[in-house]
Amino acid sequence: MKIEEALYKEVIYEKKFPKWEMPSDEELAEDKVDADEPKERLTFEQIMEKIYKDVTYVPMPERTEEAKAFLRKAIEVSELYEMDVKIERRTTHISVTYYFDFGGGMKALTDIIGMADDLAFFGRKDNEYDIVMSLDFYTHTVYRNGRQENT
């Protein structure tokens, strides 16, 4: 094999976004909202109604076995590292939240992270833990106003 063939690269997709620039003072003044203007106040029920209006949840039964494996792995990782964990079934997904302090040698986390559909890190106000990591595994497809929200 020639070196050129070994070093061959092909960009099959690339997208660059324009840099954001700070708006001028004039543009900011145009967008300024009058503080004396009355604001619409919604009740909790009205807010929830807006959030869940025209939302459809479609179960993904083909993911049942994967979901069971995800749960088994989540518990296995928690026990292996003696990490606090909270596993919750939500309307659209299973959520596994690990609470732990900084440490090394946590390679087993790569397996569970790889199984997850989403990953988030949070800080704790009470500083009880250094790291709070939440992993989500979708069990339902969510459609809002006819558009799919999760994959």
C-alpha positions as CSV (number, residue, x, y, z in Angstrom):
1,M,0.0,0.0,0.0
2,K,1.3,3.4,-0.9
3,I,1.6,6.1,1.8
4,E,-0.9,8.3,0.0
5,E,-3.5,5.5,0.2
6,A,-2.8,5.0,3.9
7,L,-3.2,8.7,4.6
8,Y,-6.3,9.2,2.4
9,K,-9.1,11.2,4.0
10,E,-12.5,12.1,2.7
11,V,-14.7,14.7,4.3
12,I,-18.3,13.4,3.7
13,Y,-20.0,16.1,5.8
14,E,-19.0,19.4,7.2
15,K,-21.0,22.3,8.4
16,K,-19.7,25.6,9.8
17,F,-21.8,28.2,11.6
18,P,-21.2,31.9,11.4
19,K,-19.6,33.5,14.4
20,W,-21.9,35.2,16.8
21,E,-21.3,39.0,17.2
22,M,-22.4,41.2,20.0
23,P,-25.4,43.3,18.8
24,S,-24.9,47.1,18.7
25,D,-26.4,49.4,21.3
26,E,-29.0,50.4,18.7
27,E,-30.0,46.8,18.0
28,L,-30.3,46.1,21.7
29,A,-32.4,49.2,22.2
30,E,-34.8,48.0,19.5
31,D,-35.2,44.6,21.2
32,K,-35.7,46.1,24.6
33,V,-38.9,45.1,26.3
34,D,-40.8,47.7,28.2
35,A,-40.6,46.8,31.9
36,D,-43.9,48.5,32.6
37,E,-45.7,46.4,30.0
38,P,-47.9,43.8,31.7
39,K,-46.8,40.3,31.3
40,E,-49.0,37.3,30.9
41,R,-48.9,35.1,34.0
42,L,-49.7,31.5,33.5
43,T,-50.8,29.0,36.1
44,F,-48.8,25.8,36.6
45,E,-51.7,23.9,35.0
46,Q,-51.6,26.2,31.9
47,I,-47.8,25.8,31.6
48,M,-48.1,22.0,31.8
49,E,-51.0,22.1,29.3
50,K,-48.8,24.0,26.8
51,I,-45.9,21.7,27.3
52,Y,-47.9,18.5,26.7
53,K,-50.4,19.7,24.1
54,D,-50.1,17.8,20.9
55,V,-47.5,15.3,22.2
56,T,-47.6,11.7,21.2
57,Y,-45.6,8.9,22.8
58,V,-45.0,5.8,20.7
59,P,-43.5,2.8,22.5
60,M,-40.4,1.2,21.0
61,P,-41.0,-2.5,21.9
62,E,-38.0,-3.5,19.8
63,R,-35.8,-1.9,22.5
64,T,-37.1,-4.0,25.3
65,E,-34.2,-6.4,25.5
66,E,-31.7,-3.5,25.1
67,A,-33.5,-1.7,28.0
68,K,-33.1,-4.7,30.2
69,A,-29.4,-4.9,29.4
70,F,-29.0,-1.2,30.1
71,L,-30.6,-1.7,33.5
72,R,-28.4,-4.7,34.3
73,K,-25.3,-2.8,33.3
74,A,-26.3,0.3,35.3
75,I,-26.6,-1.8,38.5
76,E,-23.4,-3.7,37.7
77,V,-21.4,-0.5,37.4
78,S,-22.9,0.9,40.5
79,E,-22.0,-2.2,42.5
80,L,-18.5,-2.4,40.9
81,Y,-17.6,1.1,41.9
82,E,-19.9,1.4,44.9
83,M,-21.4,4.5,43.4
84,D,-24.7,5.9,44.5
85,V,-27.2,5.4,41.7
86,K,-30.8,6.4,41.1
87,I,-32.7,4.6,38.3
88,E,-36.0,6.1,37.2
89,R,-38.6,5.0,34.6
90,R,-39.9,8.1,32.9
91,T,-42.7,8.5,30.4
92,T,-40.3,8.4,27.5
93,H,-37.1,6.9,28.9
94,I,-35.2,5.2,31.6
95,S,-32.9,7.5,33.5
96,V,-29.9,6.3,35.5
97,T,-28.2,8.9,37.6
98,Y,-24.8,8.2,39.2
99,Y,-23.5,10.3,42.1
100,F,-19.8,10.0,42.8
101,D,-16.5,11.7,43.6
102,F,-13.5,12.1,41.4
103,G,-11.6,8.9,40.9
104,G,-9.5,7.0,38.5
105,G,-9.9,3.7,36.8
106,M,-13.6,3.9,35.9
107,K,-13.4,2.2,32.5
108,A,-16.6,0.3,33.1
109,L,-18.4,3.6,32.7
110,T,-17.6,3.5,29.0
111,D,-19.9,0.5,28.5
112,I,-22.9,2.1,30.1
113,I,-22.3,5.5,28.5
114,G,-22.1,3.7,25.1
115,M,-25.5,2.1,25.7
116,A,-27.2,5.4,26.6
117,D,-29.1,7.6,24.2
118,D,-28.2,10.8,26.1
119,L,-25.7,11.9,28.7
120,A,-25.7,14.9,31.0
121,F,-23.5,16.1,33.9
122,F,-24.8,18.3,36.7
123,G,-23.3,20.1,39.7
124,R,-24.8,19.6,43.1
125,K,-25.5,22.7,45.2
126,D,-25.0,20.8,48.4
127,N,-21.5,19.6,47.2
128,E,-22.3,16.1,48.5
129,Y,-20.7,14.7,45.4
130,D,-18.1,15.9,42.9
131,I,-19.9,14.5,39.9
132,V,-23.6,13.8,39.1
133,M,-24.0,12.0,35.7
134,S,-27.3,11.2,34.2
135,L,-27.8,8.7,31.4
136,D,-31.1,8.3,29.5
137,F,-32.3,5.3,27.5
138,Y,-35.3,6.1,25.3
139,T,-38.2,3.6,25.5
140,H,-40.7,5.8,23.5
141,T,-40.4,8.0,20.5
142,V,-41.7,11.5,21.2
143,Y,-43.7,13.5,18.6
144,R,-44.6,17.1,19.4
145,N,-46.9,18.8,16.9
146,G,-46.1,15.9,14.5
147,R,-42.3,16.3,14.7
148,Q,-40.1,13.7,16.2
149,E,-38.1,15.1,19.2
150,N,-35.9,12.2,20.2
151,T,-34.2,9.4,18.2
